[in-house]
Amino acid sequence: MGMRHLVYVGLSIFAFTALAGQTPLTVSEISLMLRTGYSSASLMQELSKRHFADSVDETKEKTLVKSGASAELIAALKSGIYSLSPQKIAAVQEHMATEADRRAQQAEAAQKAEARYQAQVIRERTAKPATLNAGGTAAISEFLKSDLVQVHNGVVNHVDETALANKKLIAFYFSAEWCGPCRKFTPQLIDYYKRIAPEHPEFEIVFYSSDKSQYAM
């Protein structure tokens, strides 16, 4: 099988000539850096090089406090000693808005592409089994010949081609690890199968995976 889908993660760097190509910081970025381990002192050093392209109101100050900002850092941000000129702040904010819009468009395009792919997978995987009804379990066995696998102790192995030969009722279950409702239902199906299978050896379930990797399957 080919590649299932692509996940695009964009990281845009806005180059300011006056700032040696480094992006000015905002309250959101400073808060994130604090939460990921930066100290207030190290951030002040960073601000001296990259500057500050934001303002600190009451709400943003609370965000900084929750993130662990020191009183000295907050006071420095509020004082404006690291701030850019209003013209440069406006340019940064405009660029950030443009980038946010671009990323949103990319995310929407990726979601649509993924939705089209999943719809195609479902069509392909449901079309063939639908043609097997007239042929019964023998036709199903032939259809799954050499493609039926089983996971045991984390290892995927091909199942004996005669595994479905004596089955009279075969259910197809279409699911995937990325499907939230499926993750809730699958354990219930497993419990049901464990109860029913010993009493009805003629019954079997074949799982059609829409996962994108062997690990997820």
C-alpha positions, 0 to 999 in steps of 0.5 A, a space after each residue: 500500500 502507498 502512503 496514506 496521507 501527509 501531515 503538513 506542519 508549517 513553521 514560519 520565520 519572519 525576518 526583520 532586517 533590524 532584528 538580525 532575522 529573529 522574530 519578535 516575541 509576543 505574550 503567547 510565545 513568552 508564556 509557552 517558553 516559560 511553560 517549557 522550561 525557560 526562566 524569566 532571566 533567560 527570557 529577558 536576555 532573549 527579549 534584548 535580542 528579539 524585542 517585544 511585539 505585543 502589549 500587556 493588559 490585565 488578561 495577558 498579565 494573568 496569563 504570564 503569572 500563571 506561566 511562571 513569569 517573575 514580577 521583574 519580567 512582567 514589569 519590564 514588558 509593561 515598561 516598554 523597554 523591549 518593545 518595538 516601535 508602533 510601526 514595527 509592531 503593526 508589521 509583525 501583527 499583520 504578518 502573524 495574521 497572514 501566517 495564521 490565515 495561511 496555516 488555517 488554509 493549509 489545515 483545511 486543505 489537508 483535512 479535505 484531502 484526508 476526508 477524500 482519501 478515507 471516503 475512497 478507502 471506504 468505497 474500495 473496501 466495501 465494494 468488493 465484499 458486497 459482491 461476495 454475498 452470492 458466493 458465500 464463505 467460499 468466495 470470501 475465503 478466496 477473496 481474502 486469500 493471502 491477505 488475511 493476517 493475525 497479530 500475535 504478541 505484536 507480530 503480524 503473521 499470515 493466517 492459514 488460507 483455510 481459516 475461514 473454510 468452515 465458517 458459515 457466518 462472517 462479519 466484516 468490521 471496518 475500523 481504525 485506531 484514529 476513529 474515536 467512536 471505534 475505540 469505544 466500540 471495539 472493546 465491546 465487540 471483543 468481549 462479545 466475540 470472546 463470549 460467542 465464538 466458543 459457542 459458535 465456531 461457525 462464526 468469525 469476524 474479519 477486521 478491515 483496518 483503515 489504519 495508516 501503519 502496522 503499529 496502529 493496526 
